[in-house]
Amino acid sequence: RTGINSSNEKQENESNIIIGISTIQNNTEEQIAEFTTRLPNDTEARDDNIRLACGILSGTVVKGGEEFSLWDVIGCPTKERGYEKAKTFTSDGEVIQSYGGGICQLSTTIYNTVLKVDGLEVTERHEHSREVPYIEDGKDAAVSYGNSDLKFKNNLDYDIRIDAEVENRKVKITLVKSLIGSTEKQKRIAKSLGLTKKDQTVEHDNSATI
């Protein structure tokens, strides 16, 4: 009888594990918004800057009640960090070459994705000093390190994850509802399955880019 009980207990444990995995996979993530902007015909350097920034940003989790800052996540765009010079605008509309040129298209794509979700509150956003080719006037979000940022607060009762990519000449931002870690039980299950959230540490310097 002991052998039968042990077998039954083993089968029950295996069933619980399978149910736990299914619960995590099916209920922890749900896409809540998506937005894309098309890359204009510009330099390869500009495209590379956007890809680099997307790589740093993608996977960032904004917890419920927290405020997101683009610059806090991706840091200062410098030559040492792999950024190249590309077209940017000064505050009076002059076109200049600066490290990280193109990041404003990423911030604009984030901004328009956030606007789709009730409960996400834009707390800082700036317009460009002139029209940009990848979004209609009035829907852009200009950023300049040390001067202007894109920020939003997550007023939802759950965490969200930001996925960012450049594919088929488009910049795409996807916001994903994540329930991983919303309860202690889920935290333990997620940890045991290797589904913990991505931590990021970004070093900043004091230089600025327009």
PyMOL commands that set and color helices and strands:
alter all, ss='L'
color gray80, all
select helices_A, chain A and resi 2-27+44-57+70-74+79-81+103-114+184-192
alter helices_A, ss='H'
color red, helices_A
select strands_A, chain A and resi 29-38+60-62+67-69+85-89+95-99+120-124+151-154+159-167+170-178
alter strands_A, ss='S'
color yellow, strands_A
deselect
rebuild
show_as cartoon
